[in-house]
Amino acid sequence: MSCDLIFQEVIALAIGAAMPTVTRGSHPPPPSNDTLPYIQFGQGEVSDTFVPGHEILTEVHVWSAKEGPHEAKTLQGQIRGALHSLDFTRSGWKFINVREDSARTFLDVDGETWHGVQRFRALAGPA
């Protein structure tokens, strides 16, 4: 399995363990306000800038229907806490230096839903 898919699996497991009651999925956006708050992951990229492995960038999205950005920002803080500085080995790959590269929160195009986007970076090499 490719290192980026393994990284996404581990992100899903870590977020699920930290936030078991929040709906998660790999399909944006959530189907209705009934499923909010909602966390989506899966978009990303892999580059060969790290030798002998790869640099992986993956985005995590959150949506909230609460008034104001507070719930979305709180969810982002919980996700940051679950993933930041995570080091692990899985399926023949060693992942190190997991860091939040960027985070932003904004009112989504519907004018009602708060949307947060975080980008996480990891270095992956053969275990």
DSSP file (Angstrom, degrees, kcal/mol; ACC not computed):
  #  RESIDUE AA STRUCTURE BP1 BP2  ACC     N-H-->O    O-->H-N    N-H-->O    O-->H-N    TCO  KAPPA ALPHA  PHI   PSI    X-CA   Y-CA   Z-CA
    1    1 A M              0   0    0      0, 0.0     2,-0.0     0, 0.0     5,-0.0   0.000 360.0 360.0 360.0 145.3    0.0    0.0    0.0
    2    2 A S     >  -     0   0    0      1,-0.1     4,-1.9     4,-0.0     3,-0.3  -0.325 360.0-119.8 -70.7 152.0    1.3    3.5   -0.8
    3    3 A C  H  > S+     0   0    0      1,-0.2     4,-2.3     2,-0.2     5,-0.1   0.820 110.9  56.3 -63.4 -32.5    2.6    5.6    2.1
    4    4 A D  H  > S+     0   0    0      2,-0.2     4,-2.1     1,-0.2    -1,-0.2   0.885 107.5  48.0 -69.9 -35.9    0.0    8.4    1.6
    5    5 A L  H  > S+     0   0    0     -3,-0.3     4,-2.1     2,-0.2    -2,-0.2   0.890 111.9  50.0 -68.7 -38.2   -2.9    5.9    2.0
    6    6 A I  H  X S+     0   0    0     -4,-1.9     4,-2.3     2,-0.2    -2,-0.2   0.918 109.9  51.2 -63.9 -42.3   -1.3    4.5    5.1
    7    7 A F  H  X S+     0   0    0     -4,-2.3     4,-2.4     1,-0.2    -2,-0.2   0.912 109.3  50.1 -60.7 -42.6   -0.9    8.0    6.5
    8    8 A Q  H  X S+     0   0    0     -4,-2.1     4,-2.5     2,-0.2    -1,-0.2   0.889 109.1  52.5 -63.3 -39.3   -4.5    8.8    5.8
    9    9 A E  H  X S+     0   0    0     -4,-2.1     4,-2.4     2,-0.2    -2,-0.2   0.927 110.5  46.9 -60.9 -45.4   -5.6    5.5    7.6
   10   10 A V  H  X S+     0   0    0     -4,-2.3     4,-2.8     2,-0.2     5,-0.2   0.890 110.4  52.6 -66.8 -38.8   -3.5    6.5   10.7
   11   11 A I  H  X S+     0   0    0     -4,-2.4     4,-2.7     2,-0.2     5,-0.3   0.940 110.0  49.3 -58.7 -46.6   -5.0   10.0   10.6
   12   12 A A  H  X S+     0   0    0     -4,-2.5     4,-2.4     1,-0.2    -2,-0.2   0.911 113.0  46.6 -60.5 -43.1   -8.5    8.5   10.5
   13   13 A L  H  X S+     0   0    0     -4,-2.4     4,-2.2     2,-0.2    -1,-0.2   0.915 113.4  48.0 -65.8 -43.1   -7.7    6.2   13.5
   14   14 A A  H  X S+     0   0    0     -4,-2.8     4,-1.9     2,-0.2    -2,-0.2   0.913 114.8  44.9 -65.9 -42.9   -6.1    8.9   15.6
   15   15 A I  H  X S+     0   0    0     -4,-2.7     4,-2.5    -5,-0.2    -1,-0.2   0.910 112.6  52.4 -67.2 -41.3   -9.0   11.4   15.0
   16   16 A G  H  < S+     0   0    0     -4,-2.4    -2,-0.2    -5,-0.3    -1,-0.2   0.881 110.7  47.4 -61.1 -39.1  -11.5    8.6   15.7
   17   17 A A  H  < S+     0   0    0     -4,-2.2    -1,-0.2     1,-0.2    -2,-0.2   0.879 117.4  42.1 -69.4 -37.5   -9.8    7.7   18.9
   18   18 A A  H  < S+     0   0    0     -4,-1.9    -2,-0.2     1,-0.2    -1,-0.2   0.786 130.7  24.0 -78.8 -28.2   -9.6   11.4   20.0
   19   19 A M    ><  +     0   0    0     -4,-2.5     3,-1.4    -5,-0.2    -1,-0.2  -0.517  67.6 162.4-138.2  65.6  -13.1   12.3   18.8
   20   20 A P  T 3  S+     0   0    0      0, 0.0    -1,-0.1     0, 0.0    -4,-0.1   0.700  73.8  53.7 -66.6 -19.7  -15.3    9.2   18.7
   21   21 A T  T 3  S+     0   0    0      2,-0.1     2,-0.4    -5,-0.0    -5,-0.1   0.532  87.1  93.4 -93.9  -5.0  -18.7   11.0   18.6
   22   22 A V  S <  S-     0   0    0     -3,-1.4     2,-0.2    -6,-0.1    16,-0.1  -0.748  82.3-115.7 -91.5 132.6  -17.9   13.3   15.6
   23   23 A T  E     -a   38   0A   0     14,-0.9    16,-2.3    -2,-0.4     2,-0.3  -0.451  38.0-172.9 -66.6 132.7  -19.0   12.0   12.2
   24   24 A R  E     +a   39   0A   0     14,-0.2     2,-0.3    -2,-0.2    16,-0.2  -0.905  12.6 148.1-126.6 154.5  -16.1   11.3    9.9
   25   25 A G  E     -a   40   0A   0     14,-1.8    16,-1.5    -2,-0.3    13,-0.0  -0.978  49.2-118.1-168.6 178.7  -15.8   10.4    6.3
   26   26 A S  S    S+     0   0    0     -2,-0.3    14,-0.1    14,-0.2    -1,-0.0   0.242  86.9  84.4-112.7  10.8  -13.9   10.7    3.1
   27   27 A H  S    S-     0   0    0     15,-0.0    -1,-0.0     2,-0.0    15,-0.0  -0.955  78.2-113.4-119.9 118.4  -16.5   12.5    1.0
   28   28 A P  S    S+     0   0    0      0, 0.0    -2,-0.0     0, 0.0    11,-0.0  -0.529  77.4  20.6 -89.0 163.3  -17.0   16.3    1.2
   29   29 A P  S    S-     0   0    0      0, 0.0    10,-0.0     0, 0.0    34,-0.0   0.933  86.5-103.7 -79.9-178.0  -19.1   18.0    2.2
   30   30 A P        -     0   0    0      0, 0.0     3,-0.1     0, 0.0     6,-0.1  -0.303  30.5-121.6 -62.5 149.4  -21.5   16.4    4.7
   31   31 A P  S    S-     0   0    0      0, 0.0     2,-0.3     0, 0.0     0, 0.0   0.797  81.8 -12.7 -66.7 -29.4  -24.9   15.5    3.2
   32   32 A S  S >  S-     0   0    0      1,-0.0     3,-1.7     0, 0.0     4,-0.2  -0.974  73.0 -92.7-161.1 170.5  -27.0   17.7    5.6
   33   33 A N  G >  S+     0   0    0     -2,-0.3     3,-1.3     1,-0.3    32,-0.1   0.689 112.7  77.1 -64.2 -16.8  -26.9   19.7    8.8
   34   34 A D  G 3  S+     0   0    0      1,-0.3    -1,-0.3    -4,-0.0     0, 0.0   0.758  94.6  48.6 -63.9 -23.7  -28.0   16.6   10.6
   35   35 A T  G <  S+     0   0    0     -3,-1.7   -12,-0.3   -13,-0.0    -1,-0.3   0.394  91.9 152.6 -98.4   3.5  -24.5   15.2   10.4
   36   36 A L    <   +     0   0    0     -3,-1.3     2,-0.2    -4,-0.2    28,-0.1  -0.605  47.0  52.0 -85.3 144.3  -22.7   18.3   11.6
   37   37 A P  S    S+     0   0    0      0, 0.0   -14,-0.9     0, 0.0     2,-0.4   0.533  83.7 174.0 -71.8 157.0  -20.1   18.7   13.0
   38   38 A Y  E     -aB  23  63A   0     25,-1.8    25,-2.2    -2,-0.2     2,-0.4  -0.991  22.8-156.6-139.4 140.7  -18.4   16.6   10.3
   39   39 A I  E     -aB  24  62A   0    -16,-2.3   -14,-1.8    -2,-0.4     2,-0.4  -0.976  12.3-175.1-120.3 132.8  -14.7   15.8    9.7
   40   40 A Q  E     +aB  25  61A   0     21,-2.6    21,-3.4    -2,-0.4     2,-0.3  -0.985   6.0 171.3-128.5 138.2  -13.4   14.8    6.2
   41   41 A F  E     + B   0  60A   0    -16,-1.5    19,-0.2    -2,-0.4     3,-0.1  -0.940  35.2  89.1-139.3 162.7   -9.9   13.7    5.2
   42   42 A G  E     +     0   0A   0     17,-1.0     2,-0.3     1,-0.5    18,-0.1   0.140  51.0 112.2 140.0 -25.5   -8.3   12.3    2.2
   43   43 A Q  E     +     0   0A   0     16,-0.4    16,-2.9   -35,-0.0    -1,-0.5  -0.588  45.4 113.9 -79.4 139.3   -7.0   15.1   -0.1
   44   44 A G  E     - B   0  58A   0     -2,-0.3     2,-0.3    14,-0.3    14,-0.2  -0.988  47.2-122.1-178.1-174.1   -3.2   15.3   -0.2
   45   45 A E  E     - B   0  57A   0     12,-2.5    12,-2.8    -2,-0.3     2,-0.4  -0.984   9.7-146.8-150.5 157.8    0.0   15.1   -2.1
   46   46 A V  E     - B   0  56A   0     -2,-0.3     2,-0.3    10,-0.2    10,-0.2  -0.987  17.1-178.6-127.9 135.7    3.3   13.2   -2.0
   47   47 A S  E     - B   0  55A   0      8,-2.5     8,-2.3    -2,-0.4     3,-0.4  -0.917  31.6-131.9-131.6 162.9    6.7   14.5   -3.1
   48   48 A D  S    S+     0   0    0     -2,-0.3     6,-0.1     6,-0.2     5,-0.1  -0.060  70.9 114.5-100.7  30.9   10.2   13.0   -3.2
   49   49 A T        +     0   0    0      6,-0.1     2,-0.7     1,-0.1    -1,-0.2   0.686  64.3  70.6 -76.9 -15.8   11.9   15.9   -1.5
   50   50 A F  S >  S-     0   0    0     -3,-0.4     3,-2.1     3,-0.3    -1,-0.1  -0.896  89.6-124.7-104.2 113.5   12.8   13.8    1.5
   51   51 A V  T 3  S+     0   0    0     -2,-0.7     3,-0.1     1,-0.3    74,-0.1  -0.876  91.5  18.2-102.1 129.1   15.5   11.2    0.6
   52   52 A P  T 3  S+     0   0    0      0, 0.0    -1,-0.3     0, 0.0     2,-0.2  -0.663 136.1  11.3-100.8  44.4   15.2    8.2    1.1
   53   53 A G  S <  S-     0   0    0     -3,-2.1     2,-0.3    72,-0.2    -3,-0.3  -0.444  83.5 -71.5-148.6-138.8   11.5    8.6    1.3
   54   54 A H  E     - C   0 124A   0     70,-3.2    70,-3.0    -2,-0.2     2,-0.5  -0.943  19.5-131.3-138.0 153.0    8.6   11.0    0.8
   55   55 A E  E     -BC  47 123A   0     -8,-2.3    -8,-2.5    -2,-0.3     2,-0.4  -0.932  30.1-159.9-100.0 130.5    7.1   14.2    2.2
   56   56 A I  E     -BC  46 122A   0     66,-3.0    66,-2.1    -2,-0.5     2,-0.4  -0.941   9.8-170.4-116.5 132.6    3.3   13.7    2.6
   57   57 A L  E     +BC  45 121A   0    -12,-2.8   -12,-2.5    -2,-0.4     2,-0.4  -0.989  11.0 176.5-120.3 127.7    0.8   16.6    2.8
   58   58 A T  E     -BC  44 120A   0     62,-2.5    62,-3.1    -2,-0.4     2,-0.3  -0.996  18.9-140.9-135.0 137.1   -2.8   15.8    3.8
   59   59 A E  E     - C   0 119A   0    -16,-2.9   -17,-1.0    -2,-0.4   -16,-0.4  -0.739   8.2-163.1 -96.5 144.7   -5.7   18.1    4.4
   60   60 A V  E     -BC  41 118A   0     58,-2.7    58,-2.7    -2,-0.3     2,-0.4  -0.999  10.7-161.1-123.9 127.4   -8.4   17.6    7.1
   61   61 A H  E     -BC  40 117A   0    -21,-3.4   -21,-2.6    -2,-0.4     2,-0.4  -0.851   5.7-169.6-109.6 143.5  -11.7   19.5    6.8
   62   62 A V  E     -BC  39 116A   0     54,-2.4    54,-2.8    -2,-0.4     2,-0.4  -0.980   2.3-164.4-127.5 146.1  -14.2   20.3    9.5
   63   63 A W  E     -BC  38 115A   0    -25,-2.2   -25,-1.8    -2,-0.4     2,-0.3  -0.987   7.6-179.0-127.8 141.1  -17.7   21.7    9.1
   64   64 A S  E     - C   0 114A   0     50,-2.4    50,-3.0    -2,-0.4     4,-0.1  -0.999  23.2-162.6-140.0 140.3  -19.9   23.1   11.9
   65   65 A A        +     0   0    0     -2,-0.3     3,-0.1    48,-0.2    -1,-0.1   0.407  58.5 115.1 -99.2  -0.1  -23.4   24.6   11.9
   66   66 A K  S    S-     0   0    0      1,-0.1     2,-0.3    48,-0.1    48,-0.2  -0.342  81.0 -94.5 -67.8 152.2  -22.9   26.4   15.2
   67   67 A E  S    S+     0   0    0      2,-0.1     3,-0.3    46,-0.1     4,-0.2  -0.507  94.1   8.7 -69.0 130.3  -23.1   30.2   15.2
   68   68 A G  S    S-     0   0    0     -2,-0.3     3,-0.4     1,-0.2     4,-0.3   0.026  97.0 -79.7  82.0 165.6  -19.6   31.6   14.9
   69   69 A P  S  > S+     0   0    0      0, 0.0     4,-2.6     0, 0.0     5,-0.3   0.402  96.8 103.3 -83.0   3.5  -16.3   29.7   14.3
   70   70 A H  H  > S+     0   0    0     -3,-0.3     4,-2.3     1,-0.2     5,-0.2   0.891  80.8  44.6 -60.3 -46.3  -15.9   28.5   17.9
   71   71 A E  H  > S+     0   0    0     -3,-0.4     4,-2.7     2,-0.2    -1,-0.2   0.930 114.6  49.4 -65.0 -44.0  -16.9   24.8   17.3
   72   72 A A  H  > S+     0   0    0     -4,-0.3     4,-2.3     1,-0.2    -2,-0.2   0.921 113.1  46.9 -60.4 -43.6  -14.9   24.5   14.1
   73   73 A K  H  X S+     0   0    0     -4,-2.6     4,-2.1     2,-0.2    -1,-0.2   0.866 110.9  52.2 -67.3 -36.0  -11.8   26.0   15.8
   74   74 A T  H  X S+     0   0    0     -4,-2.3     4,-2.0    -5,-0.3    -2,-0.2   0.923 109.7  49.1 -64.5 -43.8  -12.3   23.7   18.9
   75   75 A L  H  X S+     0   0    0     -4,-2.7     4,-2.5     1,-0.2    -2,-0.2   0.913 109.6  52.4 -60.6 -42.6  -12.5   20.7   16.6
   76   76 A Q  H  X S+     0   0    0     -4,-2.3     4,-2.8     1,-0.2    -1,-0.2   0.891 107.7  51.9 -61.7 -38.8   -9.3   21.8   14.8
   77   77 A G  H  X S+     0   0    0     -4,-2.1     4,-2.2     2,-0.2    -1,-0.2   0.891 109.8  48.8 -64.3 -39.3   -7.6   22.1   18.2
   78   78 A Q  H  X S+     0   0    0     -4,-2.0     4,-1.7     2,-0.2    -2,-0.2   0.895 112.6  48.1 -66.6 -40.2   -8.6   18.5   19.1
   79   79 A I  H  X S+     0   0    0     -4,-2.5     4,-1.8     2,-0.2     5,-0.3   0.929 110.7  51.3 -65.4 -44.9   -7.3   17.3   15.7
   80   80 A R  H  X S+     0   0    0     -4,-2.8     4,-3.0     1,-0.2    -2,-0.2   0.923 110.1  50.1 -56.5 -45.7   -4.1   19.2   16.1
   81   81 A G  H  < S+     0   0    0     -4,-2.2    -1,-0.2     1,-0.2    -2,-0.2   0.844 111.3  48.6 -62.5 -35.0   -3.6   17.6   19.5
   82   82 A A  H  < S+     0   0    0     -4,-1.7    -1,-0.2    -5,-0.1    -2,-0.2   0.795 125.2  26.1 -75.1 -28.8   -4.3   14.1   18.2
   83   83 A L  H >< S+     0   0    0     -4,-1.8     3,-2.1    -3,-0.2    -2,-0.2   0.768  87.3 107.3-109.0 -31.0   -1.9   14.4   15.2
   84   84 A H  T 3< S+     0   0    0     -4,-3.0    15,-0.2    -5,-0.3    13,-0.0  -0.296  97.0   2.7 -62.1 130.0    0.9   16.9   16.0
   85   85 A S  T 3  S+     0   0    0     13,-3.2     2,-0.3     1,-0.2    -1,-0.3   0.607  89.4 157.2  70.4  16.1    4.3   15.2   16.7
   86   86 A L    <   -     0   0    0     -3,-2.1    12,-1.0    12,-0.2     2,-0.4  -0.574  17.4-177.1 -71.3 127.4    2.8   11.8   16.0
   87   87 A D        +     0   0    0     -2,-0.3     2,-0.3    10,-0.1     9,-0.2  -0.991  14.5 150.9-123.4 136.5    5.6    9.3   15.0
   88   88 A F  E     -D   95   0A   0      7,-2.0     7,-3.6    -2,-0.4     2,-0.4  -0.990  37.1-134.4-159.6 162.3    4.7    5.7   14.0
   89   89 A T  E     +D   94   0A   0     -2,-0.3     2,-0.3     5,-0.2     5,-0.2  -0.987  32.6 159.3-122.9 134.3    5.6    2.7   11.9
   90   90 A R  E >   -D   93   0A   0      3,-2.7     3,-1.9    -2,-0.4    37,-0.1  -0.955  59.0  -6.9-158.3 135.1    3.0    0.8    9.8
   91   91 A S  T 3  S-     0   0    0     -2,-0.3     3,-0.1     1,-0.3   -85,-0.1   0.830 129.3 -46.1  50.5  42.6    3.0   -1.6    6.8
   92   92 A G  T 3  S+     0   0    0      1,-0.2    35,-2.3    35,-0.1     2,-0.4   0.526 118.1 104.8  84.2   5.3    6.8   -1.2    6.1
   93   93 A W  E <   -DE  90 126A   0     -3,-1.9    -3,-2.7    33,-0.3     2,-0.5  -0.940  55.9-150.7-121.1 142.7    6.8    2.6    6.4
   94   94 A K  E     -DE  89 125A   0     31,-3.3    31,-2.1    -2,-0.4     2,-0.5  -0.959  13.7-161.3-110.0 127.3    8.1    4.8    9.2
   95   95 A F  E     +DE  88 124A   0     -7,-3.6    -7,-2.0    -2,-0.5     2,-0.3  -0.930  16.6 169.8-112.3 128.0    6.4    8.2    9.6
   96   96 A I  E     + E   0 123A   0     27,-2.7    27,-2.5    -2,-0.5    -9,-0.1  -0.889  48.2  26.4-133.3 162.8    8.1   11.0   11.5
   97   97 A N  E     -     0   0A   0     -2,-0.3     2,-0.4     1,-0.2    -1,-0.2   0.860  64.1-172.9  58.1  43.8    7.7   14.7   12.2
   98   98 A V  E     +     0   0A   0    -12,-1.0   -13,-3.2    -3,-0.1     2,-0.3  -0.574  16.3 169.0 -69.4 125.1    4.0   14.9   11.8
   99   99 A R  E     - E   0 121A   0     22,-2.5    22,-2.9    -2,-0.4     2,-0.7  -0.978  43.9-112.4-139.6 148.3    3.2   18.6   12.0
  100  100 A E  E     - E   0 120A   0     -2,-0.3    20,-0.3    20,-0.2     3,-0.1  -0.761  30.9-174.0 -78.1 118.1    0.3   21.0   11.3
  101  101 A D  E     -     0   0A   0     18,-3.4     2,-0.3    -2,-0.7    19,-0.2   0.842  62.9 -15.6 -83.3 -37.8    1.5   23.0    8.3
  102  102 A S  E     - E   0 119A   0     17,-1.4    17,-2.7    -3,-0.1     2,-0.3  -0.984  54.9-165.2-161.6 160.1   -1.4   25.4    8.2
  103  103 A A  E     + E   0 118A   0     -2,-0.3     2,-0.3    15,-0.2    15,-0.2  -0.977  10.3 172.0-151.2 140.0   -4.9   25.9    9.5
  104  104 A R  E     - E   0 117A   0     13,-2.1    13,-2.8    -2,-0.3     2,-0.4  -0.991  13.6-159.0-146.8 153.1   -7.7   28.3    8.5
  105  105 A T  E     + E   0 116A   0     -2,-0.3     2,-0.3    11,-0.2    11,-0.2  -0.998  22.4 157.7-134.1 135.4  -11.4   28.7    9.4
  106  106 A F  E     - E   0 115A   0      9,-2.7     9,-3.1    -2,-0.4     2,-0.4  -0.977  47.8 -89.3-153.6 160.5  -14.0   30.6    7.2
  107  107 A L  E     - E   0 114A   0     -2,-0.3     7,-0.2     7,-0.2    -2,-0.0  -0.650  52.7-123.7 -74.5 125.7  -17.7   30.9    6.5
  108  108 A D    >   -     0   0    0      5,-3.7     3,-2.2    -2,-0.4    -1,-0.1  -0.082  28.9 -92.6 -69.7 171.6  -18.5   28.3    3.8
  109  109 A V  T 3  S+     0   0    0      1,-0.3    -1,-0.1     2,-0.1    -2,-0.1   0.703 121.4  66.4 -61.7 -21.7  -20.2   29.3    0.5
  110  110 A D  T 3  S-     0   0    0      3,-0.1    -1,-0.3     1,-0.1    -2,-0.1   0.598 103.8-129.0 -76.7  -8.1  -23.7   28.6    1.9
  111  111 A G  S <  S+     0   0    0     -3,-2.2    -2,-0.1     2,-0.2    -1,-0.1   0.497  94.4  63.4  77.2   3.3  -23.2   31.6    4.3
  112  112 A E  S    S+     0   0    0      1,-0.1     2,-0.4   -45,-0.0    -1,-0.1   0.621  81.7  76.0-126.9 -30.3  -24.2   29.5    7.3
  113  113 A T        -     0   0    0     -5,-0.1    -5,-3.7   -46,-0.1     2,-0.4  -0.742  68.4-136.9 -97.9 132.9  -21.7   26.7    7.8
  114  114 A W  E     -CE  64 107A   0    -50,-3.0   -50,-2.4    -2,-0.4     2,-0.4  -0.741  21.7-164.0 -86.9 135.0  -18.2   27.2    9.3
  115  115 A H  E     -CE  63 106A   0     -9,-3.1    -9,-2.7    -2,-0.4     2,-0.4  -0.975   5.7-169.0-124.8 126.9  -15.5   25.3    7.4
  116  116 A G  E     -CE  62 105A   0    -54,-2.8   -54,-2.4    -2,-0.4     2,-0.4  -0.943   1.4-166.3-116.7 140.8  -12.0   24.7    8.8
  117  117 A V  E     -CE  61 104A   0    -13,-2.8   -13,-2.1    -2,-0.4     2,-0.4  -0.990   6.2-178.2-128.4 125.0   -9.1   23.3    6.7
  118  118 A Q  E     -CE  60 103A   0    -58,-2.7   -58,-2.7    -2,-0.4     2,-0.5  -0.930  12.6-153.0-118.6 146.0   -5.9   22.0    8.2
  119  119 A R  E     -CE  59 102A   0    -17,-2.7   -18,-3.4    -2,-0.4   -17,-1.4  -0.982  11.4-164.9-121.0 124.9   -2.9   20.7    6.4
  120  120 A F  E     -CE  58 100A   0    -62,-3.1   -62,-2.5    -2,-0.5     2,-0.4  -0.862   1.8-157.9-111.8 144.6   -0.6   18.2    8.0
  121  121 A R  E     +CE  57  99A   0    -22,-2.9   -22,-2.5    -2,-0.4     2,-0.3  -0.936  13.8 171.1-121.8 141.2    2.9   17.2    6.9
  122  122 A A  E     -C   56   0A   0    -66,-2.1   -66,-3.0    -2,-0.4     2,-0.5  -0.984  27.6-132.4-143.7 154.2    4.8   14.0    7.6
  123  123 A L  E     -CE  55  96A   0    -27,-2.5   -27,-2.7    -2,-0.3     2,-0.4  -0.921  26.7-169.2-104.8 134.8    8.0   12.5    6.4
  124  124 A A  E     +CE  54  95A   0    -70,-3.0   -70,-3.2    -2,-0.5   -29,-0.2  -0.984  13.3 158.3-129.7 135.2    7.8    8.8    5.4
  125  125 A G  E     - E   0  94A   0    -31,-2.1   -31,-3.3    -2,-0.4   -72,-0.2  -0.933  50.8 -67.6-144.8 168.4   10.6    6.4    4.7
  126  126 A P  E       E   0  93A   0      0, 0.0   -33,-0.3     0, 0.0   -34,-0.1  -0.314 360.0 360.0 -59.8 138.7   11.1    2.6    4.6
  127  127 A A              0   0    0    -35,-2.3   -34,-0.2   -37,-0.1   -35,-0.1   0.481 360.0 360.0 -75.6 360.0   10.9    1.1    8.1
